[in-house]
Amino acid sequence: MTHRFLLIAVLLLAFADPALANWWIVRAVDEKCLVVDIEPSDNDKNVTKVGKDVYQTREQAEADVKKLCKESNAHDRAPRPPGNAE
């Protein structure tokens, strides 16, 4: 009986885990966008949620990152003019 309970518990965890995963897009203070699997809190001033409130798959979030964060990613690759100190 114990083995049956253990087997059922393992099977439920194996199949339930991917179904419970949620994804978010956040923009850090350095303007880089990331896909994360931990929901950012509203109190965290270092990151800002962008895009939809929650994504069901990482692939959906990654697709939106390409659209939403194109401007900031292009800025990172742009050459800087000489003589400008940061």
C-alpha positions as a Markdown table, in Angstrom:
| # | Residue | x | y | z |
|---|---|---|---|---|
| 1 | Met | 0.0 | 0.0 | 0.0 |
| 2 | Thr | 2.8 | 2.4 | 0.8 |
| 3 | His | 4.5 | 1.7 | -2.5 |
| 4 | Arg | 1.3 | 2.4 | -4.4 |
| 5 | Phe | 0.9 | 5.8 | -2.6 |
| 6 | Leu | 4.5 | 6.7 | -3.3 |
| 7 | Leu | 4.2 | 5.8 | -6.9 |
| 8 | Ile | 1.0 | 7.9 | -7.3 |
| 9 | Ala | 2.7 | 10.8 | -5.6 |
| 10 | Val | 5.8 | 10.6 | -7.9 |
| 11 | Leu | 3.6 | 10.4 | -11.0 |
| 12 | Leu | 1.5 | 13.4 | -9.9 |
| 13 | Leu | 4.6 | 15.5 | -9.3 |
| 14 | Ala | 6.2 | 14.5 | -12.6 |
| 15 | Phe | 3.1 | 15.5 | -14.6 |
| 16 | Ala | 2.0 | 18.5 | -12.5 |
| 17 | Asp | 5.3 | 20.3 | -12.4 |
| 18 | Pro | 5.4 | 21.4 | -16.1 |
| 19 | Ala | 1.8 | 22.4 | -16.0 |
| 20 | Leu | 2.4 | 24.7 | -13.0 |
| 21 | Ala | 5.3 | 26.6 | -14.5 |
| 22 | Asn | 4.7 | 30.2 | -15.4 |
| 23 | Trp | 7.1 | 32.7 | -17.0 |
| 24 | Trp | 7.5 | 36.4 | -16.9 |
| 25 | Ile | 9.5 | 39.0 | -18.9 |
| 26 | Val | 11.4 | 41.5 | -16.8 |
| 27 | Arg | 13.6 | 44.5 | -17.7 |
| 28 | Ala | 16.5 | 45.0 | -15.3 |
| 29 | Val | 17.9 | 48.4 | -14.4 |
| 30 | Asp | 20.6 | 47.9 | -17.1 |
| 31 | Glu | 17.8 | 47.8 | -19.7 |
| 32 | Lys | 18.3 | 44.1 | -20.5 |
| 33 | Cys | 15.3 | 41.9 | -20.8 |
| 34 | Leu | 15.1 | 38.4 | -19.2 |
| 35 | Val | 12.7 | 35.6 | -19.1 |
| 36 | Val | 12.3 | 34.4 | -15.5 |
| 37 | Asp | 10.3 | 31.6 | -13.9 |
| 38 | Ile | 9.9 | 33.4 | -10.5 |
| 39 | Glu | 7.3 | 36.1 | -10.4 |
| 40 | Pro | 8.9 | 39.5 | -9.7 |
| 41 | Ser | 7.4 | 41.3 | -6.8 |
| 42 | Asp | 6.0 | 44.8 | -7.1 |
| 43 | Asn | 8.3 | 46.0 | -4.3 |
| 44 | Asp | 11.5 | 45.1 | -6.3 |
| 45 | Lys | 12.8 | 48.4 | -7.8 |
| 46 | Asn | 15.6 | 46.6 | -9.8 |
| 47 | Val | 13.2 | 45.0 | -12.3 |
| 48 | Thr | 10.1 | 45.9 | -14.2 |
| 49 | Lys | 7.6 | 43.4 | -15.6 |
| 50 | Val | 7.0 | 43.9 | -19.4 |
| 51 | Gly | 4.7 | 42.1 | -21.8 |
| 52 | Lys | 1.7 | 40.0 | -20.7 |
| 53 | Asp | 1.2 | 39.5 | -17.0 |
| 54 | Val | 2.2 | 35.8 | -17.3 |
| 55 | Tyr | 3.2 | 33.3 | -20.0 |
| 56 | Gln | 2.4 | 29.7 | -19.9 |
| 57 | Thr | 5.5 | 28.5 | -21.7 |
| 58 | Arg | 9.1 | 29.8 | -22.0 |
| 59 | Glu | 8.8 | 29.8 | -25.8 |
| 60 | Gln | 5.9 | 32.3 | -25.7 |
| 61 | Ala | 7.8 | 34.6 | -23.4 |
| 62 | Glu | 11.0 | 34.4 | -25.6 |
| 63 | Ala | 9.0 | 35.2 | -28.7 |
| 64 | Asp | 7.6 | 38.4 | -27.0 |
| 65 | Val | 11.1 | 39.3 | -25.7 |
| 66 | Lys | 12.2 | 39.6 | -29.4 |
| 67 | Lys | 9.4 | 42.0 | -30.1 |
| 68 | Leu | 9.2 | 44.0 | -26.9 |
| 69 | Cys | 12.9 | 44.4 | -26.1 |
| 70 | Lys | 14.3 | 45.0 | -29.6 |
| 71 | Glu | 15.0 | 48.6 | -28.9 |
| 72 | Ser | 17.0 | 48.1 | -25.8 |
| 73 | Asn | 18.9 | 45.1 | -27.3 |
| 74 | Ala | 19.8 | 47.1 | -30.4 |
| 75 | His | 21.1 | 49.9 | -28.1 |
| 76 | Asp | 23.5 | 47.5 | -26.5 |
| 77 | Arg | 25.0 | 46.6 | -29.8 |
| 78 | Ala | 25.3 | 50.1 | -31.2 |
| 79 | Pro | 28.8 | 51.5 | -31.3 |
| 80 | Arg | 29.5 | 54.4 | -29.0 |
| 81 | Pro | 30.9 | 57.6 | -30.4 |
| 82 | Pro | 34.5 | 58.3 | -29.4 |
| 83 | Gly | 35.2 | 60.7 | -26.5 |
| 84 | Asn | 32.0 | 60.1 | -24.6 |
| 85 | Ala | 32.7 | 59.0 | -21.1 |
| 86 | Glu | 30.1 | 57.1 | -19.1 |
